[in-house]
């Protein structure tokens, strides 16, 4: 029993009087790092299988690419389901189920006979698992930190970048005549065996989900009240145990105080007084326990999915920012290699730019977390500056014409992409958007809205490239989407301070009391409704009639 109690204590909720900014939150941050490794990291590294799948199934590049497109779309489109499940069942079981789905989808992909079957296994099953695993983890991590939230989230989110170095091939491995882990395993045992190993490793997400202990923030008064209630319950249980022991011992010749006073006629007054005191104390304890078991007011339940955030003007502007900015999140990585080849740069040298982009993204995420933690200006303005710089870099891409210019652009793009990617979801927890209380519901709706742009971004870029026969058109479309996103991001703060405050003032004016004190010529004049005067006059008339009736009755009696 003792080990079971200790296990429940380790897996139960953490109760704090304020946001800890550490404690078990560091374990949650480590869990989020590995969740990033086995979700977004695997998605970015899945391209190592494209050539093998094209040859084995005799399919085109576009049909094989739909595997990841469907996966990303399902991952983002089902975000509200993740929010609903986390609110209803808790973050821990949802993440563990997500880890099981990720592993199941990847392992089952090793036994498929067509690309269409992979659309289901990797695209739908693993995509749903990615959603259930990622969103609850980043949400509960934001609840464990307040002052260090931006820095910790940014550092933990670098897991996907490190995953690219471990799993996918890159130029650093080629420089030392070595291959990365999954590439070497794929070449040695085939892509099917490699998918099985990848699925087994992704089951680590289940363990990460088990580490997500819920957090409860209570005031000191609430903690003190619960402590007193527990003490009262413990004392009441001990008294009951003593009473049972005394009753059981009657047959052995030892009688309790109450039994002796009832059965023996010659009971003294001191024993009667002691018995009454004990009964009063027992009654008080039992009353306290009954009061806890049957509360006077039922506890409030959180809504499964708070669509009330859609009534918030600041959230609507932020969601539109995410919708348009998503056009610039995915497409550049797809077209930077074709752009470099069109400039006459060889494939081996072109691979350097992707590695430089990944390294710069790590530094961008960490730098963004450090700057937001210092909080020199409002965090929403810092993100706006980063989005504008990212838009500028996308515009510059089509103007480069040699290797080093492309390398500089890729490094700048990777750095600025890291700053935006590390901040756009945690920014929902800030008061300028929705706040930490509404974040669990807001993040699901936000990712859901963003999913449409994530699905349409790469095809839109490909359509423009086919139409203009210029890879620069894809970067222009990304820059246009990022520019529209920056416009809506700039409106978030004004919408929060302007329109929302006007609505609050209107609501307060509509709820104003009917009786108001108005000062005129240094005198206080009380405006009273007419019906209030009528009621008072009727009450006074009835009171005067009753008094006159009583006096008349007294006169007749005299």
C-alpha positions as CSV (number, residue, x, y, z in Angstrom):
1,X,0.0,0.0,0.0
2,X,2.9,2.4,0.8
3,X,4.4,1.9,-2.7
4,X,1.1,2.5,-4.3
5,X,0.6,5.7,-2.4
6,X,4.1,6.9,-3.4
7,X,3.4,6.1,-7.0
8,X,0.2,8.1,-6.9
9,X,2.1,11.0,-5.4
10,X,4.7,10.9,-8.2
11,X,2.1,10.7,-10.9
12,X,-0.5,13.0,-9.4
13,X,-0.9,16.7,-10.0
14,X,1.6,19.3,-8.8
15,X,0.0,21.9,-6.5
16,X,1.7,25.3,-6.3
17,X,0.7,28.6,-4.9
18,X,2.2,30.4,-7.9
19,X,3.7,29.5,-11.3
20,X,6.9,27.7,-10.3
21,X,9.1,28.7,-13.3
22,X,11.0,25.5,-12.8
23,X,10.5,22.5,-10.5
24,X,8.9,19.6,-12.5
25,X,8.6,22.1,-15.4
26,X,12.2,21.2,-16.3
27,X,11.2,17.5,-16.8
28,X,8.3,18.7,-18.9
29,X,10.7,20.8,-21.0
30,X,12.9,17.8,-21.5
31,X,9.8,15.7,-22.6
32,X,8.9,18.5,-25.0
33,X,12.4,18.4,-26.5
34,X,12.0,14.7,-27.4
35,X,8.5,15.2,-28.6
36,X,9.8,17.7,-31.0
37,X,12.5,15.2,-32.1
38,X,10.0,12.5,-32.9
39,X,7.3,14.7,-34.4
40,X,8.5,17.7,-36.5
41,X,12.0,16.2,-36.7
42,X,10.8,13.0,-38.3
43,X,8.5,14.9,-40.7
44,X,11.5,17.0,-41.9
45,X,13.7,13.9,-42.2
46,X,11.2,11.7,-44.0
47,X,12.6,12.9,-47.3
48,X,15.4,10.3,-47.1
49,X,12.8,7.7,-48.1
50,X,11.4,9.6,-51.2
51,X,13.9,8.1,-53.7
52,X,13.4,4.6,-52.4
53,X,9.7,4.9,-52.5
54,X,9.7,6.3,-56.0
55,X,11.8,3.4,-57.3
56,X,10.0,0.6,-55.4
57,X,6.5,1.7,-56.2
58,X,7.4,3.3,-59.6
59,X,5.7,6.5,-58.6
60,X,6.4,10.2,-59.4
61,X,7.9,12.7,-57.0
62,X,4.6,14.6,-56.6
63,X,2.6,11.5,-55.6
64,X,5.2,10.5,-53.0
65,X,5.3,14.1,-51.7
66,X,1.6,13.9,-50.9
67,X,2.5,11.6,-48.0
68,X,4.0,14.4,-46.0
69,X,1.4,16.9,-47.3
70,X,-1.4,14.8,-46.0
71,X,0.4,14.2,-42.7
72,X,1.0,17.9,-42.1
73,X,-2.6,18.7,-43.0
74,X,-4.1,16.1,-40.7
75,X,-1.7,17.2,-37.9
76,X,-2.9,20.8,-38.1
77,X,-6.5,20.2,-39.1
78,X,-7.3,18.0,-36.1
79,X,-5.8,20.6,-33.6
80,X,-9.3,21.3,-32.1
81,X,-9.7,17.6,-31.4
82,X,-6.4,17.7,-29.5
83,X,-7.6,20.7,-27.4
84,X,-11.0,19.0,-26.7
85,X,-9.3,15.7,-25.7
86,X,-6.8,17.5,-23.4
87,X,-9.5,19.5,-21.7
88,X,-11.7,16.4,-21.2
89,X,-9.2,13.7,-20.3
90,X,-6.0,15.6,-19.4
91,X,-2.7,16.2,-21.2
92,X,-1.0,13.0,-20.1
93,X,-3.3,10.4,-21.6
94,X,-3.8,12.3,-24.8
95,X,0.0,12.6,-25.4
96,X,0.4,8.9,-24.6
97,X,-2.3,7.9,-27.1
98,X,-0.7,10.2,-29.7
99,X,2.6,8.4,-29.2
100,X,1.0,5.1,-29.7
101,X,-0.6,6.3,-32.9
102,X,2.7,7.7,-34.2
103,X,4.5,4.4,-33.6
104,X,1.6,2.3,-35.0
105,X,1.4,4.4,-38.2
106,X,5.1,4.3,-38.9
107,X,5.6,0.6,-38.2
108,X,2.6,-0.4,-40.3
109,X,4.1,1.7,-43.1
110,X,6.8,-0.9,-43.4
111,X,4.3,-3.4,-44.7
112,X,2.4,-1.4,-47.2
113,X,2.1,-2.4,-50.9
114,X,1.3,1.0,-52.4
115,X,1.8,4.7,-51.9
116,X,-2.0,5.1,-51.4
117,X,-1.7,2.9,-48.3
118,X,1.0,5.1,-47.0
119,X,-1.4,8.0,-47.3
120,X,-3.4,6.3,-44.6
121,X,-0.6,4.9,-42.3
122,X,1.8,7.9,-42.3
123,X,-0.6,10.6,-43.5
124,X,-3.7,10.0,-41.4
125,X,-2.7,7.7,-38.5
126,X,0.7,9.2,-37.7
127,X,-0.5,12.7,-38.6
128,X,-3.3,12.4,-36.0
129,X,-0.7,11.1,-33.5
130,X,1.6,14.0,-34.2
131,X,-1.3,16.4,-33.3
132,X,-2.3,14.6,-30.1
133,X,1.4,14.5,-29.0
134,X,2.6,18.0,-29.8
135,X,-0.1,20.5,-28.9
136,X,-0.8,19.3,-25.3
137,X,2.9,19.2,-24.5
138,X,3.6,22.7,-25.6
139,X,0.4,23.9,-23.7
140,X,1.3,22.3,-20.4
141,X,4.9,23.5,-20.7
142,X,3.6,27.1,-20.9
143,X,1.7,26.5,-17.7
144,X,4.8,25.6,-15.8
145,X,6.7,28.7,-16.7
146,X,5.9,32.4,-16.7
147,X,9.0,34.6,-16.5
148,X,11.2,32.0,-18.4
149,X,8.4,30.7,-20.6
150,X,9.8,32.2,-23.9
151,X,13.4,31.1,-23.3
152,X,12.6,27.5,-22.1
153,X,10.1,27.0,-24.9
154,X,12.5,28.2,-27.5
155,X,15.4,26.0,-26.3
156,X,13.1,22.9,-26.0
157,X,11.8,23.5,-29.5
158,X,15.3,23.0,-31.0
159,X,14.6,19.3,-30.8
160,X,13.4,19.2,-34.4
161,X,16.6,20.9,-35.6
162,X,18.8,18.4,-33.8
163,X,16.7,15.6,-35.2
164,X,17.6,16.7,-38.8
165,X,21.3,16.3,-37.9
166,X,20.9,12.9,-36.3
167,X,18.5,11.3,-38.8
168,X,18.8,13.0,-42.2
169,X,21.9,13.1,-44.4
170,X,23.8,16.3,-44.7
171,X,27.0,17.7,-46.0
172,X,28.9,17.4,-42.7
173,X,28.4,13.6,-42.8
174,X,29.6,13.6,-46.4
175,X,32.7,15.7,-45.5
176,X,33.8,12.9,-43.1
177,X,32.7,10.1,-45.5
178,X,30.0,9.0,-43.0
179,X,26.3,8.7,-43.2
180,X,23.7,9.7,-40.6
181,X,21.9,7.0,-38.5
182,X,18.8,6.4,-40.6
183,X,20.6,6.8,-43.9
184,X,23.2,4.2,-43.0
185,X,20.5,1.8,-41.6
186,X,18.4,2.3,-44.8
187,X,21.3,1.5,-47.1
188,X,22.2,-1.6,-45.0
189,X,18.9,-3.2,-44.4
190,X,16.4,-1.4,-46.6
191,X,13.7,1.2,-46.1
192,X,11.1,-1.2,-44.6
193,X,13.4,-2.2,-41.7
194,X,14.4,1.5,-41.2
195,X,10.7,2.5,-40.9
196,X,10.2,-0.2,-38.2
197,X,13.2,1.1,-36.2
198,X,11.9,4.6,-36.6
199,X,8.5,3.6,-35.3
200,X,10.0,1.9,-32.3
201,X,12.0,5.0,-31.4
202,X,8.9,7.1,-31.8
203,X,7.2,5.1,-29.0
204,X,9.4,7.2,-26.7
205,X,6.7,9.8,-27.0
206,X,4.5,7.5,-24.8
207,X,7.1,7.8,-22.0
208,X,7.3,11.6,-22.5
209,X,3.5,11.8,-22.1
210,X,3.7,9.9,-18.8
211,X,6.0,12.6,-17.5
212,X,3.5,15.4,-18.0
213,X,2.2,15.8,-14.5
214,X,-0.8,18.2,-14.3
215,X,-0.2,21.5,-12.6
216,X,-2.7,23.2,-10.2
217,X,-2.2,26.8,-9.1
218,X,-4.0,27.5,-5.8
219,X,-3.9,30.4,-3.4
220,X,-2.4,30.0,0.1
221,X,-5.8,30.3,1.6
222,X,-7.1,27.3,-0.5
223,X,-4.1,25.2,0.4
224,X,-4.5,26.0,4.2
225,X,-8.2,25.2,4.0
226,X,-7.5,21.8,2.4
227,X,-4.8,21.1,5.0
228,X,-7.2,21.8,7.8
229,X,-9.9,19.7,6.2
230,X,-7.5,16.8,6.0
231,X,-6.5,17.1,9.6
232,X,-10.2,17.1,10.7
233,X,-10.9,14.1,8.6
234,X,-7.9,12.2,10.0
235,X,-9.0,13.0,13.6
236,X,-12.5,11.9,12.8
237,X,-11.3,8.6,11.3
238,X,-9.1,8.0,14.4
239,X,-12.1,8.7,16.7
240,X,-14.2,6.3,14.7
241,X,-11.5,3.7,14.9
242,X,-11.3,4.1,18.7
243,X,-15.1,3.8,19.0
244,X,-15.1,0.6,17.0
245,X,-12.3,-0.8,19.2
246,X,-14.2,0.0,22.3
247,X,-17.4,-1.6,21.0
248,X,-15.5,-4.7,20.0
249,X,-14.0,-5.0,23.4
250,X,-17.3,-5.1,25.3
251,X,-17.4,-8.9,25.2
252,X,-14.0,-9.1,26.8
253,X,-15.2,-7.3,29.8
254,X,-13.8,-3.8,28.9
255,X,-16.5,-1.3,28.3
256,X,-16.4,2.2,26.7
257,X,-17.3,5.4,28.4
258,X,-20.6,5.7,26.7
259,X,-21.6,2.1,27.3
260,X,-20.7,2.2,30.9
261,X,-22.7,5.4,31.4
262,X,-25.7,3.9,29.7
263,X,-25.8,0.5,31.4
264,X,-24.6,1.4,34.8
265,X,-27.1,3.4,36.9
266,X,-24.5,4.9,39.2
267,X,-22.6,6.9,36.6
268,X,-21.0,10.0,38.1
269,X,-21.6,13.6,36.8
270,X,-17.9,14.0,35.7
271,X,-18.2,11.0,33.4
272,X,-21.5,12.3,32.0
273,X,-19.9,15.7,31.3
274,X,-16.9,14.1,29.6
275,X,-19.2,11.9,27.5
276,X,-21.2,15.0,26.3
277,X,-18.0,16.8,25.3
278,X,-16.8,13.9,23.3
279,X,-20.2,13.6,21.5
280,X,-20.1,17.4,20.7
281,X,-16.6,17.1,19.3
282,X,-17.6,14.0,17.2
283,X,-20.6,15.9,15.9
284,X,-18.5,18.9,14.8
285,X,-16.1,16.6,13.0
286,X,-18.8,14.7,11.2
287,X,-20.4,17.9,10.2
288,X,-17.1,19.1,8.7
289,X,-16.8,15.9,6.7
290,X,-20.4,16.2,5.5
291,X,-19.8,19.8,4.4
292,X,-16.9,18.7,2.3
293,X,-18.7,15.8,0.7
294,X,-21.7,17.8,-0.2
295,X,-20.6,21.3,-1.3
296,X,-23.2,23.9,-1.5
297,X,-22.3,25.0,-5.0
298,X,-21.3,22.6,-7.8
299,X,-17.8,23.0,-9.1
300,X,-17.4,24.8,-12.4
301,X,-16.4,22.8,-15.5
302,X,-14.2,24.1,-18.2
303,X,-15.6,24.1,-21.7
304,X,-14.2,21.4,-23.9
305,X,-13.4,23.9,-26.7
306,X,-13.8,27.6,-26.0
307,X,-14.9,29.0,-29.3
308,X,-15.4,32.3,-27.4
309,X,-11.9,33.2,-28.5
310,X,-13.4,33.8,-31.9
311,X,-15.2,36.8,-30.4
312,X,-11.9,38.3,-29.4
313,X,-10.7,40.8,-32.0
314,X,-7.0,40.4,-31.1
315,X,-7.2,36.6,-31.5
316,X,-8.9,36.9,-34.9
317,X,-6.1,39.2,-36.1
318,X,-3.5,36.8,-34.7
319,X,-5.2,33.8,-36.4
320,X,-5.2,35.6,-39.7
321,X,-1.5,36.3,-39.2
322,X,-0.9,32.6,-38.7
323,X,-3.0,31.8,-41.8
324,X,-1.0,34.0,-44.2
325,X,2.4,33.5,-42.5
326,X,2.1,29.7,-43.0
327,X,2.6,30.3,-46.7
328,X,6.2,31.2,-45.9
329,X,6.9,28.5,-43.4
330,X,7.0,25.4,-45.7
331,X,7.6,26.4,-49.4
332,X,11.1,27.9,-49.3
333,X,12.7,24.6,-48.1
334,X,11.2,22.9,-51.1
335,X,12.4,25.3,-53.7
336,X,15.8,26.4,-52.4
337,X,17.6,23.4,-54.0
338,X,15.9,23.8,-57.4
339,X,16.7,27.5,-57.3
340,X,20.3,26.8,-56.6
341,X,20.5,24.3,-59.4
342,X,18.9,26.8,-61.8
343,X,21.7,29.2,-60.9
344,X,24.3,26.6,-62.0
345,X,25.2,25.5,-58.5
346,X,26.0,21.7,-58.2
347,X,23.9,19.4,-56.0
348,X,26.7,18.8,-53.6
349,X,27.3,22.5,-53.0
350,X,23.5,23.1,-52.9
351,X,23.2,20.7,-50.0
352,X,25.4,23.1,-48.0
353,X,22.7,25.8,-47.9
354,X,20.2,23.5,-46.3
355,X,22.6,22.6,-43.5
356,X,23.4,26.2,-43.0
357,X,19.7,27.0,-42.8
358,X,19.2,24.3,-40.1
359,X,22.1,25.6,-38.0
360,X,20.9,29.2,-38.3
361,X,17.4,28.1,-37.2
362,X,18.8,26.7,-34.0
363,X,20.5,30.0,-33.2
364,X,17.4,31.9,-34.2
365,X,15.2,30.0,-31.8
366,X,17.6,30.3,-28.8
367,X,18.2,34.0,-29.6
368,X,14.5,34.7,-29.8
369,X,13.9,33.0,-26.4
370,X,16.7,35.1,-24.8
371,X,15.3,38.4,-26.2
372,X,11.7,37.6,-25.2
373,X,12.9,36.7,-21.7
374,X,14.6,40.1,-21.4
375,X,11.4,41.7,-22.6
376,X,12.9,45.0,-23.7
377,X,9.6,45.9,-25.5
378,X,6.2,44.2,-25.8
379,X,6.7,40.6,-27.1
380,X,4.1,41.1,-29.8
381,X,6.3,43.9,-31.3
382,X,9.4,41.8,-31.2
383,X,7.6,39.1,-33.2
384,X,6.4,41.7,-35.6
385,X,9.9,42.9,-36.3
386,X,11.1,39.3,-36.9
387,X,8.2,38.7,-39.3
388,X,9.0,41.9,-41.3
389,X,12.7,40.9,-41.5
390,X,11.7,37.4,-42.7
391,X,9.5,38.9,-45.4
392,X,12.4,41.1,-46.5
393,X,14.7,38.0,-46.8
394,X,12.2,36.2,-48.9
395,X,12.1,39.1,-51.3
396,X,15.9,39.1,-51.7
397,X,16.1,35.4,-52.6
398,X,15.3,35.8,-56.3
399,X,18.0,38.5,-56.8
400,X,20.9,36.3,-55.8
401,X,22.9,34.8,-58.7
402,X,25.9,32.9,-57.1
403,X,26.6,30.4,-54.3
404,X,27.7,32.7,-51.5
405,X,24.8,35.1,-51.9
406,X,22.4,32.1,-51.7
407,X,24.3,30.9,-48.6
408,X,23.9,34.2,-46.9
409,X,20.2,34.4,-47.7
410,X,19.6,30.8,-46.5
411,X,21.4,31.6,-43.2
412,X,19.3,34.8,-42.7
413,X,16.1,32.9,-43.6
414,X,16.9,30.1,-41.2
415,X,17.7,32.5,-38.4
416,X,14.5,34.6,-38.9
417,X,12.4,31.4,-39.4
418,X,13.7,30.1,-36.0
419,X,12.7,33.3,-34.3
420,X,9.1,33.2,-35.7
421,X,8.7,29.4,-35.3
422,X,9.8,29.6,-31.6
423,X,7.4,32.4,-30.7
424,X,4.2,32.2,-32.7
425,X,2.5,29.5,-30.7
426,X,3.7,30.5,-27.2
427,X,2.7,34.1,-28.0
428,X,-0.9,32.9,-27.5
429,X,-0.3,32.7,-23.8
430,X,0.5,36.4,-23.6
431,X,-2.1,38.9,-22.5
432,X,-1.8,40.8,-25.7
433,X,-3.5,37.8,-27.5
434,X,-5.7,35.6,-25.3
435,X,-3.7,34.9,-22.1
436,X,-2.6,31.6,-20.4
437,X,-6.1,30.7,-19.2
438,X,-7.6,30.5,-22.7
439,X,-4.5,29.1,-24.4
440,X,-5.5,25.4,-24.3
441,X,-8.6,26.3,-26.5
442,X,-7.0,29.0,-28.5
443,X,-4.0,26.9,-29.7
444,X,-6.3,24.3,-31.2
445,X,-8.4,26.9,-33.2
446,X,-5.2,28.7,-34.2
447,X,-3.5,25.6,-35.6
448,X,-6.7,24.5,-37.3
449,X,-7.0,27.9,-39.2
450,X,-3.3,27.6,-40.1
451,X,-3.7,24.2,-41.6
452,X,-5.4,25.5,-44.8
453,X,-2.4,27.6,-45.7
454,X,0.0,24.8,-44.9
455,X,-1.8,22.6,-47.4
456,X,-2.1,25.2,-50.1
457,X,1.3,26.9,-49.8
458,X,3.5,24.3,-51.6
459,X,1.0,23.7,-54.5
460,X,0.5,27.5,-54.9
461,X,4.3,27.9,-55.2
462,X,4.5,25.1,-57.7
463,X,1.7,26.5,-59.8
464,X,3.4,29.9,-60.0
465,X,6.7,28.2,-61.0
466,X,5.0,26.3,-63.8
467,X,3.3,29.4,-64.9
468,X,6.3,31.7,-65.0
469,X,9.1,29.2,-65.5
470,X,10.9,31.0,-62.6
471,X,11.6,29.7,-59.2
472,X,11.7,33.2,-57.8
473,X,7.9,33.3,-58.2
474,X,7.6,30.8,-55.3
475,X,9.6,33.1,-53.0
476,X,7.5,36.1,-54.1
477,X,4.3,34.3,-53.1
478,X,5.8,33.4,-49.7
479,X,6.9,37.0,-49.2
480,X,3.4,38.2,-50.1
481,X,1.8,35.9,-47.6
482,X,4.3,36.8,-44.9
483,X,3.6,40.5,-45.6
484,X,-0.1,40.0,-45.2
485,X,0.6,38.2,-42.0
486,X,2.7,41.1,-40.7
487,X,-0.2,43.4,-41.4
488,X,-2.6,41.5,-39.3
489,X,0.0,40.9,-36.6
490,X,0.4,44.7,-36.4
491,X,-3.3,45.0,-35.7
492,X,-3.3,42.6,-32.7
493,X,-2.3,45.1,-30.0
494,X,-4.6,47.9,-31.3
495,X,-7.5,45.4,-31.4
496,X,-6.8,44.4,-27.8
497,X,-6.5,47.9,-26.4
498,X,-9.0,49.7,-28.7
499,X,-12.0,47.6,-29.8
500,X,-12.0,45.4,-26.7
501,X,-12.0,48.3,-24.3
502,X,-14.9,50.0,-26.2
503,X,-16.9,46.8,-25.8
504,X,-16.2,46.7,-22.1
505,X,-17.2,50.3,-21.7
506,X,-20.5,49.7,-23.6
507,X,-21.2,46.6,-21.4
508,X,-20.5,48.6,-18.3
509,X,-22.8,51.4,-19.4
510,X,-25.6,49.0,-20.2
511,X,-25.3,47.4,-16.8
512,X,-25.3,50.8,-15.0
513,X,-27.6,51.0,-11.9
514,X,-30.9,52.7,-12.2
515,X,-30.2,54.8,-9.1
516,X,-27.4,57.3,-9.6
517,X,-25.9,60.1,-7.5
518,X,-25.6,63.3,-9.5
519,X,-23.8,66.4,-8.1
520,X,-25.4,69.7,-8.9
521,X,-24.2,73.0,-7.3
522,X,-22.2,71.0,-4.7
523,X,-25.3,69.1,-3.7
524,X,-25.9,65.5,-4.1
525,X,-29.1,64.7,-5.9
526,X,-30.3,61.1,-5.9
527,X,-32.3,60.0,-9.0
528,X,-34.9,57.6,-7.9
529,X,-37.2,55.6,-10.3
530,X,-40.9,56.5,-10.3
531,X,-42.0,53.0,-9.5
532,X,-39.8,53.1,-6.4
533,X,-41.8,56.2,-5.1
534,X,-45.1,54.5,-5.9
535,X,-44.2,51.5,-3.9
536,X,-43.2,53.6,-0.9
537,X,-46.3,55.7,-1.1
538,X,-48.6,52.6,-1.2
539,X,-46.7,51.1,1.7
540,X,-47.0,54.3,3.7
541,X,-50.8,54.6,3.0
542,X,-51.4,51.0,4.0
543,X,-49.4,51.6,7.2
544,X,-51.4,54.7,8.1
545,X,-54.7,52.9,7.4
546,X,-53.7,50.1,9.7
547,X,-52.7,52.5,12.4
548,X,-56.0,54.4,12.1
549,X,-57.9,51.1,12.2
550,X,-56.1,50.1,15.4
551,X,-56.9,53.4,17.1
552,X,-60.6,53.2,16.2
553,X,-60.8,49.7,17.5
554,X,-59.2,50.8,20.8
555,X,-61.7,53.7,21.1
556,X,-64.7,51.3,20.6
557,X,-63.4,49.0,23.2
558,X,-63.1,51.8,25.7
